[in-house]
Amino acid sequence: MAKTWLADRIGAMLPSREELEGNRMLRPVAHLLLRPALWRFTRRSVPRAIGIGLLVGIFVMIPFVQPLSAALLAIPFRANVPLTAGTTLLSNPVTTPLIVIASLWIASALFGMETDPGSVMRMIHAGATFAQWKHWLLSSAAPGLLCGLTVLAVASGVIGYAIATVGWRIWIGHKWHSRARERALRG
């Protein structure tokens, strides 16, 4: 019952194929984006989708650009488009501060860059002006953030891909085992 309710809720939020075809911004790539193979859940498309979605979701950090850029990146890699776009939502307003702090810590630990995660949080809470953000971007913290985001995004993408691949194999193995058990009970 809960699975049907959840599937119905997600289906209601997703745009229909006709809406995507009619979107003028997607029109140049609609013939590529709407290929049926990119919307199927297969053993290859799902891990690719999760890996790309995590990579883009962590690295891009711009809310409405994440799903669009991930979906466009899914095309050449033949990843599942809706799952790729959906996976980017793992970086959201709740997790973004943690991602920024982890990225700054990674830059400091791996590359020896001087970074202060507290400065970013203070600027966010104080509602920093554009001039203050510009000054911060020109400091040593911004390159550290980019280096840390790159490492974190690539590591998350690779780990997500590996977990999805193993999870898919376990799920399929469980299905095969269940079918074999049912056949043995029947005959």
Secondary structure, DSSP 8 states (H G I E B T S, - for coil): -HHHHHHHHHHHHS--HHHHHH-TTTTTTHHHHT-GGGGS--TTHHHHHHHHHHHHHHHH--TTHHHHHHHHHHHHHT--HHHHHHHGGGSSTTTHHHHHHHHHHHHHHHH-----HHHHHHHHHHT--HHHHHHHHTSSHHHHHHHHHHHHHHHHHHHHHHHHHHHHHHHHHHHHHHHHHHHHHH-
